[in-house]
Amino acid sequence: MASVNPTAPPTGNDLPPDYKPWPALLAMVIGFFMILLDNTIVSVATPDIIRELRTDYTNGIWVTSAYLLAYAVPLLITGRLGDRFGPKNVYLVGLVVFTLASLWCGLTGSIAGLIVARAVQGVGASLMTPQTMAVITRTFPPAKRGGAMALWGATAGVATLVGPILGGVLVDAAGWEWIFFINVPVGVVAFVLAARLVPTLPTHSHSFDWLGVALSGVGMFLLVFGIQEGERYDWDGRIWALIAGGLVVIALFLFWQSRIRTEPLVPLGLFRDRNFSVGNLGIALVSMAITAMSLPFFFFAQGARGWSPTESALFMTPMAVVLILLSPIVGRLVDSTHPRNITLVGFTTAAIAMTWSSSLIDPDTPAWQLLLPMALFGVSNACLWAPLSATATRNLPLASAGAGAGVYNTTRQVAAALGSAAVAALIGSRLAANGLGGDAESFQSGGGGGSMPAEIAEKFSTAMSQAYWLPISAFVVGIVVVLFFATPTHEGHGRRPQPARQDA
């Protein structure tokens, strides 16, 4: 039974008619934007991190993978923590952890220390993320949730695309450490705003499945480590044992979730809602593909082409601009249009954009041509982030808001971690297949604005182009997946969308 604090503001159906949820959401979006920025901002800095910390590309990619993995696994329980202790309280704790870990990342002087600090940063992000979705679900009625989810989805999309641009500027102007230092003042501002504007919502009693946490964490670590380190160890028996062990532990985790008599980490009953299931699978494919496409692009831009971090990051500008322009339009359509129609456009244009971009990954391609598929990819992102999140969470009961948000965000982050690991393995494999070996020495010689010899640059570009096979495949699968979206039944579906109005 839910335990309610009688002094807390009402929530859900008890919200007073004059309640204004937008200020609270806008305050939390600042922190949400910051943590999502760190999903991608490191991509453009990875070449400099590899060179300055004197490591190889596999360890460099672990800086991203450690964050994504530590972000993903706790999400299964951090959503419940928000239900139990209040989303505001858990969000503020996570913000403090994230901000302090960002300072640690910037101060560290070794690759091992940076990886550990990034993992702690990921835990902070994990505490924060489900609370934003839970606040939306608990304070916006279903028929008006599309606009709020549009802001949430646009924030995720813009952070994913703007992160590399900001990272490039900071790396060139001040060094890679400043992609982490910048989080400190932003974190302080975000804390003050959230403390003042986010309401204290009623809490719900929950039990915590610590065995499930352990099984999911061990299973994911074994799987990600095995995939990412496979090329380094020539895919020998130890690697396959790790991958197989990870799959077995994850299978045990799912079996335990179906048998646990108290509250499971993953309430499998939520997946009886077809749109929740399809939305989760859809966002997994999006997250995996976007993570997988950014690393080979920046390796190509800074390695084969010799562009600086800022120059290479500016190629993401068309995506960000198109996404920002289209997000308000898509947001007005989300509540009234069948989700299949919008997301089908998103996945189809994404597959086309990635295939087009892959064909242009060549040392002799005119730079302006690379901007065209990036602009088309902005259309894709606008048609995917908000529609998928709004459709997946629209029918969640209020008492399960934290659990549902946790499952959805876990799906997204687990897929990102797997995408990072898989593309690392694919890059190593393609480098070896093109005669460059899997150690990325050729890349290091040209990173950060240097020049590769023409013969090496050609082979290196071919390897990076072939690494695009992973995101292309994910988006093609997505085209099929979204065909299974069911017709929405919420109030307002099928009506002509009205001009957006901000109730603030």
Buried (B, 14 or more C-beta within 10 A) or exposed (E): EEEBEEEBBBBBEEBEEEBBBBBBBBBBBBBBBBBBBBBBBBBBBBBBBBBBBEBBBBBBBBBBBBBBBBBBBBBBBBBBBBBBEBBBBBBBBBBBBBBBBBBBBBEBEEBEBBBBBBBBBBBBBBBBBBBBBBBBBBBBEBBBBBBBBBBBBBBBBBBBBBBBBBBBBBBBEEBBBBBBBBBEEBBEEBBEBBEEBBBBBBBBEBEBBEEBBEBBBBBBBBBBBBBBBBBBEEBEEEBEEBBEBBBEBBEBBBEBBEEBEEBBBBBEEBEEBEBBBBBBBBBBBBBBBBBBBBBBBBBBBBBBBBBBBBBBBBBBBBBBBBBBEBBBEBBBBBBBBBBBBBBBBBBBBBBBBBBBBBEBBBBEBEEEEBBBBBBBBBBBBBBBBBBBBBBBBBBBEBBBBBBBBBBBBBBBBBBBBBBBBBBBBBBBBBBBEBEBEBBBEBBBBBBBBEBBEEEBBBBBBBBBBBBBBBBBBBBBBBBEBBEEBBEBEBEBBEEEBEEEEEEE
